[in-house]
Amino acid sequence: MSGQVVACSPQEIGSLFLFEKLSAEQLGRLCAQGRVELFQPGPVYTEGDPATCFFVMIEGTVVLSRRVGGDDVEVTRTSQPGVYAGAMQAYLGDRVRQVYNNSMRVTEPTRFFVLPADLFADVMREWFPMAVHLLEGLFFGTKNTQAMIGQRERLLALGSLSAGLTHELNNPAAAAVRATATLRERVAKMRHKLALIAGGPFSRDCLATLVEIQERTAERVGKAPVLSPLEASDREDALSDWLEDHGFQQGWQVAPTFVQAGLDVDWLEQVAAAVGEEILPNAVGWLNYTVETELLMNEIEDSTTRISHLVDAAKQYSQLDRAPYRVVDVHELLDSTLLMLSGKIGPGIEVVKDYDRTLPAVPAYPAELNQVWTNLVDNAVSAMNGAGGQGTLTVRTALDHERLLVEFRDTGPGVPPEIKDRIFDPFFTTKPVGEGTGLGLDISWRIVVNKHHGTLRVESVPGDTRFQVLLPLTAETPDEEPE
């Protein structure tokens, strides 16, 4: 939008605090190369447009706003003469994308001194060369530092996740190894017992009956009911008594295995009726090995399935072989992140999932949303660990005014009111030295707000801290990685 060009007075612009130290010659050059424009109420420039001019307000009222999600959020409203906005980084040239970082409008007739961006860059380099070098160093130095520490933040998160994943994989892997070794021993004993039975004075019909009972026993193992501790104890006592009454002196040793497999006294009665008293002890011993091998194979299957699920979760978390921008179910992302972080969460923290499964999938960068979830869960866990390692982490999803809400609620000590406005600032951290870089929430903010056009906000009182991520339900043109 262009304003009405009016006369430029060197004395008037020299009264503005930005130009008060300039010489008469410099003020004259500014008036000659720039211009004074009068804008009527309405927009002056829009965020994201090429930054072509540097504006200094002479009189009037300006409002600056930033685009957050689908809304324009007012960040500044002032009538202070001399305030400036627009192409403030023009002196950096093509090394930085020159666009307006906010939107500006005026609420009453307002006069600006307007200097084209290229001329502003020229006078800065000519009049203040040392200041330009210092500003360039500050800008690029901060940017490089932020990039390096951001990389460290990702590496710290990766290290934490790797430790958690290793811990989670170790348990089922060790269980599978133990079960395999025990299975080898039991199969060897089963072969030995079978040789004893086959070498005894047993008819072919008796052996066939025993094999048939073995098959039915293996089937029952796979259908074993889940018993309460009291029910299991009662059934073990009953089986032990029955076995001892029928000449099996070590009944108390095999009874727990039979109970775990879902076998009871009625089943043993059927076995005794089928094979006869003379071979019953050997038959029960052989069937015990059958039950043990079936249980061990189930344990190996469960362990390897657990390992497979962990690998799938790791793949889901890292989004290997996936398009970077696609429609995703946030619940899958949340589940994979919580699983990857389960080793770090600790036994004293209860995780509650309050999901609205009716929510639609949303367009997003899934790998980067996983990074947001990681940062928010890690902060919640750290807060509760600092308060004794006890608490509840509730992850909730819901629909919030045509946007998808993902909320992380913890029962930690909360965010003090005096720092609440600073927690999203780069390099600000409340963690001890060496434990945090202060970029986790800054990175999360840029991923949610800048890249997904969403909102990241916090509500906190002691015992109830909620970080809320709001994502649009419909696709927008994906942005490039924010700087």
C-alpha positions as CSV (number, residue, x, y, z in Angstrom):
1,M,0.0,0.0,0.0
2,S,1.3,3.5,-0.9
3,G,0.6,6.7,1.0
4,Q,0.4,10.3,-0.1
5,V,3.8,11.8,-0.5
6,V,4.2,15.1,1.4
7,A,7.0,17.5,2.1
8,C,10.1,16.2,3.9
9,S,11.7,18.5,6.5
10,P,15.3,17.7,7.6
11,Q,14.6,19.5,10.9
12,E,11.5,17.4,11.6
13,I,13.2,14.0,10.9
14,G,16.2,15.2,12.8
15,S,14.0,15.5,15.9
16,L,13.4,11.7,15.8
17,F,15.6,9.8,18.2
18,L,16.9,7.5,15.5
19,F,18.3,10.5,13.5
20,E,19.1,13.0,16.3
21,K,22.9,12.6,16.1
22,L,23.1,13.0,12.3
23,S,24.6,16.1,10.7
24,A,22.6,18.6,8.7
25,E,24.2,17.2,5.5
26,Q,23.2,13.7,6.4
27,L,19.6,14.8,7.2
28,G,19.5,16.6,3.9
29,R,20.6,13.5,2.0
30,L,17.9,11.4,3.8
31,C,15.2,13.9,2.8
32,A,16.6,13.9,-0.8
33,Q,16.7,10.1,-1.2
34,G,13.8,9.2,1.0
35,R,10.3,10.6,1.3
36,V,7.6,11.4,3.8
37,E,4.3,9.6,3.2
38,L,0.9,10.1,4.8
39,F,-1.1,6.8,5.3
40,Q,-4.8,6.7,5.9
41,P,-6.1,4.0,8.4
42,G,-5.5,0.6,7.1
43,P,-2.6,-1.8,6.2
44,V,0.9,-0.5,5.3
45,Y,2.7,-3.7,4.5
46,T,2.0,-7.5,5.0
47,E,4.2,-10.1,6.7
48,G,6.1,-12.2,4.2
49,D,6.1,-9.7,1.4
50,P,9.4,-8.5,0.0
51,A,10.9,-5.9,2.4
52,T,11.3,-2.9,0.1
53,C,11.2,0.0,2.5
54,F,12.3,1.1,6.0
55,F,9.6,3.1,7.9
56,V,10.1,5.6,10.7
57,M,6.9,7.0,12.2
58,I,6.8,10.8,12.5
59,E,3.3,11.0,14.0
60,G,0.2,8.8,14.3
61,T,-0.4,5.3,15.6
62,V,0.9,2.0,14.3
63,V,0.0,-1.6,15.1
64,L,2.4,-4.5,14.4
65,S,1.1,-8.0,14.2
66,R,2.4,-11.5,13.6
67,R,0.7,-14.4,11.9
68,V,0.2,-17.3,14.3
69,G,-1.7,-20.2,12.9
70,G,-4.7,-18.7,11.1
71,D,-4.8,-15.6,13.2
72,D,-3.0,-12.2,13.2
73,V,-1.8,-11.6,16.7
74,E,-1.1,-8.0,17.7
75,V,2.4,-7.6,19.2
76,T,2.9,-3.9,19.4
77,R,0.6,-0.8,19.4
78,T,2.3,2.6,19.8
79,S,2.1,6.3,19.1
80,Q,5.7,7.0,20.1
81,P,7.3,9.2,17.4
82,G,10.5,7.7,16.0
83,V,9.5,4.0,16.2
84,Y,10.6,2.1,13.1
85,A,9.9,-1.1,11.3
86,G,10.2,-2.7,7.9
87,A,13.4,-3.5,6.1
88,M,15.6,-3.3,9.2
89,Q,18.1,-5.9,8.0
90,A,18.6,-4.5,4.5
91,Y,22.3,-3.9,5.3
92,L,22.7,-7.8,5.3
93,G,21.9,-7.9,1.6
94,D,21.2,-11.1,-0.2
95,R,22.7,-13.2,2.6
96,V,19.3,-13.0,4.3
97,R,15.9,-13.4,2.7
98,Q,14.6,-9.8,2.8
99,V,10.9,-10.0,3.7
100,Y,8.8,-8.2,6.2
101,N,8.8,-10.1,9.5
102,N,5.4,-8.7,10.6
103,S,2.4,-6.8,9.3
104,M,1.9,-3.1,10.0
105,R,-1.2,-1.1,9.9
106,V,-2.2,2.4,11.1
107,T,-5.4,3.3,13.0
108,E,-5.4,7.0,12.2
109,P,-3.8,9.2,9.6
110,T,-0.1,8.6,10.1
111,R,3.0,10.1,8.6
112,F,6.2,8.0,8.0
113,F,9.7,8.8,6.8
114,V,10.2,6.1,4.2
115,L,13.6,5.1,2.9
116,P,13.9,2.5,0.2
117,A,15.7,-0.6,1.4
118,D,18.7,-0.4,-0.9
119,L,19.3,3.3,0.0
120,F,19.0,2.4,3.7
121,A,21.6,-0.3,3.2
122,D,23.9,2.1,1.4
123,V,23.8,4.8,4.1
124,M,24.3,2.2,6.8
125,R,27.5,0.9,5.2
126,E,28.8,4.3,4.4
127,W,28.0,6.2,7.6
128,F,28.4,3.3,10.1
129,P,30.7,0.7,8.7
130,M,31.9,-0.5,12.1
131,A,28.4,-0.8,13.4
132,V,27.4,-2.8,10.3
133,H,30.3,-5.2,10.9
134,L,29.2,-5.6,14.6
135,L,25.6,-6.1,13.7
136,E,26.5,-8.7,11.0
137,G,28.7,-10.5,13.4
138,L,25.9,-10.5,16.0
139,F,23.3,-11.7,13.6
140,F,25.2,-14.5,11.9
141,G,27.0,-15.4,15.1
142,T,23.8,-15.9,16.9
143,K,22.3,-17.8,14.0
144,N,25.3,-20.1,13.8
145,T,25.3,-20.7,17.5
146,Q,21.6,-21.4,17.5
147,A,22.1,-23.9,14.7
148,M,25.0,-25.7,16.4
149,I,23.2,-25.9,19.8
150,G,20.1,-26.9,18.0
151,Q,22.0,-29.8,16.5
152,R,23.3,-30.6,20.0
153,E,19.7,-30.5,21.3
154,R,18.8,-33.1,18.7
155,L,21.8,-35.2,19.5
156,L,21.0,-35.1,23.2
157,A,17.4,-36.2,22.4
158,L,18.8,-38.9,20.1
159,G,21.1,-40.1,22.9
160,S,18.3,-40.3,25.4
161,L,16.1,-42.1,22.9
162,S,18.9,-44.6,22.1
163,A,19.5,-45.3,25.7
164,G,15.8,-45.9,26.3
165,L,15.4,-48.0,23.2
166,T,18.5,-50.1,24.2
167,H,17.0,-50.6,27.6
168,E,13.6,-51.6,26.2
169,L,15.2,-54.0,23.6
170,N,17.5,-55.6,26.2
171,N,14.6,-57.0,28.3
172,P,12.8,-59.1,25.6
173,A,16.1,-60.0,24.0
174,A,17.5,-61.4,27.3
175,A,14.2,-63.2,27.9
176,A,14.4,-64.8,24.5
177,V,18.0,-65.9,25.1
178,R,17.1,-67.4,28.5
179,A,14.0,-69.2,27.1
180,T,15.9,-70.6,24.2
181,A,18.6,-72.1,26.5
182,T,15.9,-73.6,28.8
183,L,14.0,-74.9,25.8
184,R,17.1,-76.7,24.5
185,E,17.4,-78.4,27.9
186,R,13.8,-79.4,28.1
187,V,13.7,-80.8,24.6
188,A,16.8,-83.0,25.5
189,K,14.9,-84.3,28.6
190,M,11.8,-84.9,26.5
191,R,13.9,-87.0,24.1
192,H,15.3,-89.0,27.0
193,K,11.9,-89.5,28.6
194,L,10.5,-90.6,25.2
195,A,13.2,-93.2,24.9
196,L,12.3,-94.5,28.4
197,I,8.7,-94.8,27.4
198,A,9.4,-96.3,24.0
199,G,11.7,-98.9,25.6
200,G,9.2,-99.9,28.2
201,P,6.6,-102.7,28.0
202,F,3.9,-100.4,26.5
203,S,1.7,-101.3,23.6
204,R,1.4,-99.4,20.4
205,D,-2.1,-98.4,21.3
206,C,-0.9,-97.0,24.6
207,L,1.9,-95.0,22.9
208,A,-0.6,-93.7,20.3
209,T,-2.9,-92.6,23.1
210,L,0.0,-90.8,24.9
211,V,0.9,-89.0,21.7
212,E,-2.7,-88.0,21.2
213,I,-2.9,-86.7,24.8
214,Q,0.3,-84.7,24.2
215,E,-1.3,-83.0,21.2
216,R,-4.4,-82.1,23.2
217,T,-2.1,-80.8,26.0
218,A,-0.2,-78.5,23.6
219,E,-3.6,-77.1,22.4
220,R,-4.7,-76.4,25.9
221,V,-1.5,-74.4,26.6
222,G,-2.5,-71.9,23.9
223,K,-5.9,-71.5,25.4
224,A,-4.9,-71.2,29.0
225,P,-7.3,-68.9,31.0
226,V,-5.9,-66.0,33.0
227,L,-6.3,-66.8,36.7
228,S,-6.2,-64.6,39.8
229,P,-3.3,-65.3,42.2
230,L,-5.8,-66.9,44.6
231,E,-7.3,-69.1,41.9
232,A,-3.9,-70.2,40.7
233,S,-2.8,-71.0,44.3
234,D,-5.9,-73.1,44.9
235,R,-5.5,-75.0,41.7
236,E,-1.8,-75.7,42.4
237,D,-2.7,-77.2,45.8
238,A,-5.3,-79.4,44.2
239,L,-3.0,-80.6,41.5
240,S,-0.2,-81.2,43.9
241,D,-2.5,-83.3,46.1
242,W,-3.7,-85.3,43.1
243,L,-0.2,-86.0,41.8
244,E,1.0,-87.2,45.2
245,D,-2.0,-89.4,45.6
246,H,-1.2,-91.1,42.3
247,G,2.5,-91.8,43.1
248,F,4.1,-88.7,41.6
249,Q,6.4,-87.6,44.5
250,Q,7.4,-84.2,43.0
251,G,4.0,-83.0,42.3
252,W,4.6,-79.6,43.9
253,Q,7.3,-78.9,41.3
254,V,5.2,-79.5,38.2
255,A,1.9,-78.3,39.5
256,P,2.7,-74.5,38.9
257,T,3.6,-75.3,35.3
258,F,0.4,-77.3,34.7
259,V,-1.7,-74.4,36.2
260,Q,0.1,-71.9,34.0
261,A,-0.8,-74.1,31.0
262,G,-4.5,-74.2,32.0
263,L,-4.5,-77.8,33.1
264,D,-6.6,-79.0,36.1
265,V,-7.5,-82.2,38.0
266,D,-10.1,-83.2,35.5
267,W,-7.5,-83.2,32.8
268,L,-5.2,-85.4,34.9
269,E,-8.1,-87.8,35.5
270,Q,-8.5,-88.1,31.8
271,V,-4.7,-88.8,31.4
272,A,-4.8,-91.4,34.1
273,A,-7.8,-93.2,32.5
274,A,-6.1,-93.2,29.1
275,V,-2.6,-94.5,30.0
276,G,-3.1,-96.6,33.2
277,E,-1.5,-96.4,36.6
278,E,1.7,-98.2,35.6
279,I,3.0,-95.5,33.2
280,L,1.2,-92.5,34.7
281,P,4.3,-91.1,36.4
282,N,6.4,-91.3,33.3
283,A,3.5,-90.0,31.2
284,V,3.0,-87.0,33.5
285,G,6.7,-86.2,33.4
286,W,6.8,-86.4,29.6
287,L,3.7,-84.2,29.4
288,N,5.3,-81.8,31.8
289,Y,8.2,-81.3,29.4
290,T,5.6,-80.8,26.6
291,V,3.9,-78.1,28.6
292,E,7.2,-76.4,29.4
293,T,8.4,-76.4,25.8
294,E,5.1,-74.9,24.7
295,L,5.3,-72.2,27.4
296,L,8.9,-71.5,26.5
297,M,8.1,-71.2,22.8
298,N,5.3,-68.8,23.8
299,E,7.7,-66.8,25.8
300,I,10.2,-66.6,22.8
301,E,7.3,-65.6,20.5
302,D,6.2,-62.8,22.9
303,S,9.8,-61.6,23.3
304,T,10.5,-61.5,19.6
305,T,7.1,-59.9,19.0
306,R,8.0,-57.2,21.5
307,I,11.3,-56.6,19.8
308,S,9.5,-56.3,16.4
309,H,7.1,-53.8,17.9
310,L,10.0,-51.8,19.3
311,V,11.7,-51.7,15.9
312,D,8.4,-50.7,14.3
313,A,8.0,-47.9,16.9
314,A,11.6,-46.7,16.2
315,K,10.9,-46.7,12.5
316,Q,7.6,-44.8,13.1
317,Y,9.4,-42.3,15.3
318,S,12.2,-41.6,12.9
319,Q,9.8,-41.7,9.9
320,L,12.2,-43.8,7.8
321,D,11.0,-44.3,4.2
322,R,8.2,-41.8,4.7
323,A,7.4,-38.6,2.9
324,P,8.4,-35.6,5.0
325,Y,5.0,-33.9,4.6
326,R,2.0,-36.1,4.6
327,V,-1.4,-36.7,6.3
328,V,-0.8,-38.5,9.7
329,D,-2.6,-39.9,12.7
330,V,-1.1,-38.0,15.6
331,H,-2.0,-40.9,17.9
332,E,0.5,-43.1,16.1
333,L,3.2,-40.5,16.5
334,L,2.4,-40.0,20.2
335,D,2.4,-43.7,20.9
336,S,5.8,-44.2,19.1
337,T,7.3,-41.3,21.0
338,L,6.0,-42.5,24.4
339,L,7.3,-46.0,23.7
340,M,10.7,-44.6,22.7
341,L,10.9,-42.5,25.9
342,S,9.5,-45.2,28.2
343,G,12.9,-46.0,29.5
344,K,13.4,-42.4,30.6
345,I,10.0,-41.8,32.0
346,G,10.7,-44.0,35.1
347,P,8.6,-46.2,37.2
348,G,7.3,-43.4,39.5
349,I,5.6,-41.6,36.7
350,E,2.2,-42.9,35.5
351,V,1.4,-42.2,31.8
352,V,-2.3,-41.7,31.0
353,K,-3.5,-41.6,27.4
354,D,-6.7,-39.7,27.0
355,Y,-7.2,-39.9,23.2
356,D,-10.1,-38.9,21.1
357,R,-9.8,-41.6,18.4
358,T,-12.5,-40.0,16.3
359,L,-10.2,-37.1,15.3
360,P,-9.2,-37.0,11.7
361,A,-5.6,-37.3,10.4
362,V,-3.9,-34.0,9.8
363,P,-1.3,-32.8,7.2
364,A,2.1,-32.5,8.9
365,Y,5.8,-33.1,9.0
366,P,5.6,-36.3,11.2
367,A,9.3,-36.6,12.1
368,E,9.3,-33.0,13.3
369,L,6.1,-33.4,15.3
370,N,7.8,-36.3,17.0
371,Q,10.6,-33.9,17.9
372,V,8.0,-31.6,19.5
373,W,6.4,-34.5,21.4
374,T,9.9,-35.6,22.6
375,N,10.8,-32.1,23.9
376,L,7.5,-31.6,25.7
377,V,7.5,-35.1,27.3
378,D,11.1,-34.7,28.3
379,N,10.4,-31.4,30.0
380,A,7.4,-32.8,31.8
381,V,9.4,-35.8,33.0
382,S,12.3,-33.6,34.1
383,A,9.9,-31.4,36.1
384,M,8.4,-34.3,37.9
385,N,11.8,-35.9,38.5
386,G,12.9,-32.7,40.1
387,A,9.9,-33.1,42.5
388,G,10.8,-36.6,43.7
389,G,10.3,-38.6,40.5
390,Q,6.6,-39.2,41.2
391,G,3.6,-37.9,39.2
392,T,1.3,-38.3,36.3
393,L,1.8,-37.4,32.7
394,T,-1.5,-37.2,30.8
395,V,-1.4,-37.0,27.0
396,R,-4.8,-35.8,25.7
397,T,-6.1,-35.2,22.2
398,A,-9.3,-33.4,21.3
399,L,-11.0,-31.1,18.8
400,D,-10.7,-27.4,19.7
401,H,-12.5,-25.0,17.4
402,E,-11.7,-26.7,14.1
403,R,-8.2,-27.4,15.2
404,L,-6.6,-30.6,16.6
405,L,-5.4,-30.2,20.2
406,V,-2.6,-32.3,21.7
407,E,-2.1,-31.6,25.4
408,F,0.7,-32.7,27.6
409,R,-0.2,-32.3,31.3
410,D,2.1,-33.0,34.2
411,T,1.8,-32.8,38.0
412,G,5.2,-31.2,38.5
413,P,5.9,-27.9,40.4
414,G,4.7,-25.8,37.5
415,V,6.2,-22.9,35.5
416,P,6.8,-19.8,37.7
417,P,4.8,-16.8,36.5
418,E,7.9,-14.6,36.3
419,I,9.5,-16.8,33.6
420,K,6.3,-18.0,31.8
421,D,6.8,-15.4,29.1
422,R,10.4,-16.4,28.5
423,I,10.3,-20.2,28.3
424,F,10.0,-20.1,24.5
425,D,13.0,-17.8,24.1
426,P,16.1,-19.3,22.6
427,F,18.8,-20.4,25.1
428,F,16.5,-19.9,28.1
429,T,16.5,-22.9,30.4
430,T,15.7,-23.8,34.0
431,K,17.6,-27.1,33.9
432,P,20.9,-27.4,35.7
433,V,24.1,-26.6,33.7
434,G,24.9,-29.3,31.2
435,E,21.4,-30.8,31.1
436,G,19.6,-28.3,28.8
437,T,20.5,-26.0,26.0
438,G,17.4,-23.8,26.2
439,L,16.5,-24.6,22.6
440,G,14.0,-27.4,23.1
441,L,10.9,-25.2,23.4
442,D,12.3,-22.7,20.9
443,I,12.6,-25.5,18.3
444,S,9.2,-26.8,19.2
445,W,7.7,-23.3,18.8
446,R,9.2,-22.9,15.3
447,I,8.1,-26.3,14.2
448,V,4.5,-25.8,15.4
449,V,4.0,-22.1,14.7
450,N,6.2,-21.4,11.7
451,K,6.1,-24.7,9.9
452,H,2.7,-26.1,10.7
453,H,0.8,-22.7,11.1
454,G,-0.3,-23.9,14.5
455,T,-0.2,-22.7,18.1
456,L,2.0,-23.7,21.1
457,R,0.9,-22.4,24.5
458,V,1.3,-23.2,28.2
459,E,-1.0,-23.0,31.1
460,S,0.6,-23.6,34.5
461,V,-0.1,-23.7,38.2
462,P,1.7,-25.8,40.8
463,G,0.7,-29.4,40.3
464,D,-1.0,-28.8,36.9
465,T,1.1,-27.7,33.9
466,R,-0.3,-28.1,30.4
467,F,1.6,-27.5,27.2
468,Q,-1.0,-27.4,24.3
469,V,-0.3,-27.9,20.6
470,L,-3.0,-26.8,18.2
471,L,-2.7,-28.0,14.6
472,P,-4.9,-27.0,11.6
473,L,-7.0,-29.8,10.3
474,T,-6.7,-28.8,6.6
475,A,-3.6,-28.6,4.5
476,E,-1.7,-25.4,3.8
477,T,1.3,-24.9,1.6
478,P,4.2,-26.4,3.6
479,D,6.8,-23.9,4.6
480,E,10.5,-24.4,4.4
481,E,12.5,-25.2,7.5
482,P,12.5,-22.1,9.6
483,E,15.8,-20.4,10.2
